[in-house]
Amino acid sequence: MKPVLLLWFSLRPPVQDFAATDEQVARWRARVPELEIIHAKSQEEFVKNLSKATYVITYHFAQTWCSLAYRLKWIATPAAGKEVLGADIPDRIRLTNGTFHGRRMAETALGMLLSVRRGLLPGLGLCSPESPWPEGIRGLRALDRSHAVILGYGNIGRHIGRLLEGLNVRVTGVRRANLDKLDGLLPTADALFLALPATPETDKILNAERLALLPPHAVVINVGRGNAIDEDALSAALREKRLHAAFLDVASEEPYPADGQLLHTERCFLLPHVSAVAPDYLDLAFDEWMEIYERDYKAQQK
């Protein structure tokens, strides 16, 4: 009897590239012929097969399911956030989170900054039908020789930094070890990127006082977690033109409410938590899973 790799990819609201296609699963089966891969299409099917599973790849795992998973050695979730899975996994089961997101998220983050700095979005000067030949476009600046501060200089932050450095942007990464330097860096930041996890320490780390330290032409870009920004203070800074623009892939409440103030704040651009989305999202996740499996588990199956 082959060991079982059980897959279940279900998110609400659904995102196409976060769900596996039959073609993808067929390719993965060919890569691990020594395993039986079961692709559950529903929660009911996932729970029904959980007692067979040696390995699981999923976004969600309920606490009550732990007692059913008596053969389970390893749960891998493609999600980067530690809080996403939804259960306190017992020590006997290994838990890993995805670390592959940086490449795609960095592309999105760079696109955000380029869109703002070169005025490529409505409300930023160049895409306005009322002004086909605008004068004095506020905020139109070069990335070349500008300064970007990246708050959260882990895997994702370093990917962002590498792309920026390729455009001759001076990059300063801020981690826990040099967090005391942040306030001194903010007045020199043309762009502030946040790529932080959701923890009590990061809650509203970008507050009104720190927003006030940024120059008026600065851009704030958050691709980490929504808890990191005081959204009331951010909205006020944008409305009062103490900050040029903000690009947020995440918010404190998701999906973001239709009556939320940021939706009605000029030069605040919201994405629905999709900065890592691409057709190869789950292929990258499976590649990462394979690296760990071949290193730590494959010999056990022989």
N, C-alpha and C positions, 0 to 999 in steps of 0.2 A: 504494500500500500504506500503510495507516494505521500510525502508531506504536502500539506495544503497551504497555498497562499490565497487568502480571501481578500477580495477587493470590494470596496463600496465607496462610491463617490457621490455624495448627495449634499448640496448646499441650498439654503433658502435665503434670498431668492436664487434661482439657478443661474449659473454662468456657463455657457457652452464649453469653453476651453478648460473648465475645471472638472468636466465629466469625461470619462474615457469612452472612446468609440470602440466598436467591435474590432476594427482594423488595428487599433493600438494594442488591444488585449491579445490579438492573434500574434502580433510581433513579439510581445512580452513572453507569451507561451513558448515561442520558438527559442527564446534565449535561455529559458530554464526548463528543459524537458524533464528534468528529474523531479519537478514539482507539479502538482495538480493546481491549476489556477481556476478559482471560482469567482466569477464577476457578478456580484449581487446587484440587482437592479432596483431593489427596494430594501427598506429597513427590515421588513419581515423576512425576506430571503437571507439577509445578512445574519440576523439573529438565529435563524434556523440552522445555518451552517457553521456557527461560531464554535460549537463543540468539536468540530473537525480540524479547526485551523491551527497551524503551527506558526504562521505569520499573517499579519493583517496590515493592509494599507487602507486608511480611511481618514476622513476629516473629523468624524464624530464617534465617540464611544461613551455610552451611558454607564454610570457607576454600577447599576444592577447587572450589567452584562459580564462583569469580571468573574462572577461565580460560574458562568457558563463556559468560560474560556480556559478549561483546565489543561489543554494541550499547548496553549499559546506561549510562545517564547518572546515575541517581539511585535510591538505595534509601531508602525511608521506612519506619521501623518505628513502630507505634503505641506501643510501650513507652517509658517515660520513662528507664529505666536504660540507661546507656551500655554496660554489660556484658552486656546480654541477647542481642544479635544473635548473637554467637558467632564472629565473623570479623574479621580485620584487613583492612578494605576499602581497596583501592588508591586513590591520590589522584585518579585519573581518574574515579572514581565518587563522586558526592556522597552523603553519609549524613546523614539527619535523624532525630531522635527526637521522639516526641510530647510536646507541652507543654500539652495540653488537659485533663489529668487533674485539675487543681486544683479545678475546680468540684465534681466528684463526690466527690473525696477529702475536701474540706473538709466536705461534708455528713456523711460518715461519721465524721470526726473529732469534729465537734460532737455527733453522736448518741452517740458513746462517752462524751464528757464529761458530757452531760446524763443518760445512763443511770446513770453512777456517782454524780454529785452529787445526783440526786434519788432514789436508791435503787431504781431500776426493774429491777434484775436480781437473780436468786437469789444469796443470799450477801451482799447489801448492805442487807438490813433489811426491805424492804417486800414482797418476793415470797417469803415463807417460810410454808408451810402450818402449820409448827409454832408460829408466833407470829402469829396473825391480827390481833393488836392490839399491835404491838411498842412497847417503851419505850426511850428513849435511843438512837436509831439513830445509830451511829457513822458519821461521814463525810457525813451529809446536810447539804449546804451550798448556798448560793445562788451562781449564776454572777455575778449583779449585783455590780459593784464588786470582783470578784476579780481576781487577776493571773495571766496566762498568759504563759509564756516559750516562744517557738517557736524551736527550734534547727534552723536550715536555713530561712532566710527568703528563699527564691527564689520561683518561681511558685506552687508548692503551698503553701508556708508563708504567703505573702501572702493567698491565698484563704482559708485557715483564719483568719488574722487579721481579715479583713474580716467574716466571719460572727460571730466572737467580739465584735468591737467593736460590732456591731449589738445585742448583748445586754448592752452596758455593761461588758464585760470590758476591763480594762487590758492591753494587749498589748505585749510587748517582743520584737522580733525579733533573733535572733543570727545573724550571718553570719561569714564568715572575717575580715572587717575588724574586727569587734568581739568576736571570740571570747575575748579576754582579760577581757571583762566577765562571762563566763558564771558563774564560781564565785561572784562577788558577787551575782548575780541569783537563784541557786538557793534560798537561804534564804527568799526572798520569794515564791516561785512556788507558787501553789495548783495549777497544772497545768503540766506540761512536755510540749510536743509536739516530736517529732522528725520531720523531713521531709528527711532527708539522703540523698545518693547514696552508693553503696558505693565508697569509695576507701581507700587506706592511711591517710589522715589522719583518716577518720571511724571507723576500727576501734576498737570499745569506747570511744568517746568518752564515753559515760555509764558510768563505771566505779564501783567500790565507793566510792571517795573522793567522787565527785560525788553519788552516790545518798545518801550520808550527809549531804550539805549540804541536801537537801530536807526540808521540814517533814513530820511524820508524817501529816498529812492530805492530802498532795500526791498527785496522780494523774499517772502517766506514760503517754503515748500515742505509739506509734510507727507512722507510716504511710510511712516512708521505706524504709530497708533494714535487715535484721536484724543486720548486722555492727556497728551503732552501739552496741549495749547489751551489757554483760557480763551474760549471762543467769544465771550462777551468783550473782553479786552481787545481781541483781534478785530472784531467788527468795528469797535469804536476807533481803533487806530486807522483803519481803512477809510471809514466815513469822514474822519477829521483830517485825512490826507497826511497823517504822520507816518504812513507806510504806503509804498506804491502798489503792491499787489500780493496776493496769496494764492497758492495752488494747494489744494488739500485732497489727497486721495482717501483720507480717513477722517472720521468725525467722532465726537463723543457718543453720539447715538447713531446707529446704523440699522436699516436704511435711514438716511437723514430725513427728518420730518418736513413735510411740504410747507409748513409755516415757520420753519427755522430761519433765524435772522440772517445767517450767512448766505442763504439763497437769494436774499434781497440786498446784499451788501455789494456795492460797486467794486469791481476789480478783485472779487473773490471767486475763484473758479473751483468747482467741486467735481470730483470723480467718485464713482461708487465703489471704492476699494478694489480697483482693478489694475493697479500699476504693474503687476506681474503677469497679466493675462497675455497669452500668445498661444497659437495652436500647438506648440511643443511643450506647453507647461507641464503636463503629466509625463511626457517622455523624459524631460529633465528630472522630474521626481523619480521616475523609475530607474534612470541611469544612476542616480545617487543611491537608491535602494540596492541596486545591483552591486555597486562598489562595496557596500557594507556586507551584503550577503556573501559575496565571493571571498571576502577577507575573513569573516567571522563565523560563517555558518555552512558554507557549501561542503567543506570536508566532512562535516557530520552526517551528510546525506548519503555518503558512499558506503 
